[in-house]
Amino acid sequence: ILNVEQSPQSLHVQEGDSTNFTCSFPSSNFYALHWYRWETAKSPEALFVMTLNGDEKKKGRISATLNTKEGYSYLYIKGSQPEDSATYLCAFPLDTGRRALTFGSGTRLQVQP
Amino acid sequence: NAGVTQTPKFRVLKTGQSMTLLCAQDMNHEYMYWYRQDPGMGLRLIHYSVGEGTTAKGEVPDGYNVSRLKKQNFLLGLESAAPSQTSVYFCASSQRPTGNYGYTFGSGTRLTVV
């Protein structure tokens, strides 16, 4: 992996369903992995910044795990609600100076009531 | 707290016109960034700054210039706008290098070049 890749591109679930998506990133020279939530017509908001292999972070019904050795992170949403509908972005400092984030193209989640 | 403020929010330019987008932050952040967002492309880094008086090129810098004369402000200039620069522009700031601190984003500027 030479870039930041997210899958799936989009997801439609029913209210109450649990769901998860994947972010893949270069496994060498790991520094940090960021997750952002981006609602339509708003700006992205930081969810998690993950720095340690095996890290697990939680915010309400949303949690994330990190595997730096194999270069992936999972974002889980338990019991999805319509207000969870958003695009979820992951980002990784790809530049050699680790001064700026490179963003994946996102997973767009739509939760149907 | 205002956070990160972008002006203007919307603008329509004719090809060849110039304009400046202003980003202002009140959090005393060292790092500031300009990204553009295009359908299917995600956020792409245009330019960034690691402190007052410094700027650096990102992934897609061509056709843009930037300045950071004051710590709280980061300006993005288009000298001669082209239709390919039609996009939504986001400014962001960060307290320290991106390892442990997330970005705070502005609300975006929607620019159309006709």
Contacts between the chains, C-beta under 8 A, distances in Angstrom:
chain1	res1	chain2	res2	distance
A	31	B	98	7.8
A	31	B	99	5.2
A	32	B	98	6.6
A	32	B	99	4.4
A	32	B	100	6.5
A	34	B	98	7.4
A	34	B	102	5.8
A	34	B	103	7.7
A	36	B	102	7.5
A	36	B	103	7.7
A	42	B	107	7.4
A	43	B	90	6.4
A	43	B	105	3.9
A	43	B	106	6.2
A	43	B	107	5.1
A	43	B	108	5.9
A	44	B	43	7.8
A	44	B	90	7.6
A	44	B	103	7.4
A	44	B	105	5.1
A	45	B	105	7.5
A	46	B	102	3.1
A	46	B	103	6.4
A	46	B	104	7.6
A	49	B	99	7.8
A	49	B	100	6.0
A	49	B	101	6.9
A	49	B	102	5.3
A	51	B	99	6.5
A	51	B	100	6.2
A	89	B	42	7.3
A	89	B	43	7.3
A	93	B	97	7.8
A	93	B	98	4.8
A	93	B	99	7.0
A	98	B	97	5.7
A	98	B	98	6.3
A	98	B	99	6.4
A	99	B	31	6.9
A	99	B	48	6.6
A	99	B	50	5.7
A	99	B	56	7.4
A	99	B	97	5.9
A	99	B	98	6.8
A	100	B	31	7.9
A	100	B	33	6.1
A	100	B	45	5.4
A	100	B	48	4.9
A	100	B	58	6.4
A	100	B	98	6.5
A	101	B	33	8.0
A	101	B	45	7.7
A	101	B	98	5.2
A	101	B	103	6.8
A	102	B	45	7.1
A	102	B	59	7.6
A	103	B	35	7.6
A	103	B	42	5.1
A	103	B	43	4.2
A	103	B	44	7.9
A	104	B	42	6.3
A	105	B	40	7.0
A	105	B	41	6.9
A	105	B	42	3.9
A	106	B	42	6.1
